[in-house]
């Protein structure tokens, strides 16, 4: 009697090796890496612009988009070292591509390396890029129900940002639902309410990043 044995291996196993190598290198350098994930138009690039202007940290950005380098150009105008990755249809970044992009950045001069992932609430959350943590970004116009609809991102994130809060008076955004759902999914994650255009809430977000960068430097082995 023939016996069929099925061997299963993670399709991401090879890329996970790149992620582990990135994480190990960053730990030795004391470099904080943050993976910013959110839908197209939620304000990820604007958030990074404000962070560059107010954080007082040496930072660089890896920009992920399907096409164009417009977001990278915005950050470059502020003097931020930036590398553009165009996935040409891919819905997320992968660690092997991120590692290659890092070769073009002055890593030994940085406090923080941000990855602005491809606009998507699903795929990017499932791939380890070697980051210290993920940040979930949701804009108020997207609706308060999104955390429960996309639970993996909001469960795995170490911080949640609600952006475009200046629009709340014009929206039927259920703040109580949003607060309760995010708390149930991830009670340990701080939630920042941010209006990047006026700067409201940026100080609290920047303070969080500065603390995490300081902790990473303090734990260099």
Secondary structure, DSSP 8 states (H G I E B T S, - for coil): ----------TTHHHHHHHHHHHHHHHHHT-EEEEEEE-TTSSHHHHHHHHHHHS-S-EEEEEEESS--HHHHHHHTTT-EEEEEE-TT-SS--HHHHHHHHTTS-GGG-SEEEEE--S-SSGGGG---S-SEEEEEEEGGG-TTHHHHTHHHHHH-SEEEEE-GGGGGGS---HHHHHHHHHHH-TTSEEEE-BTTTTBTHHHHHHHHHHHHHHHHHT--
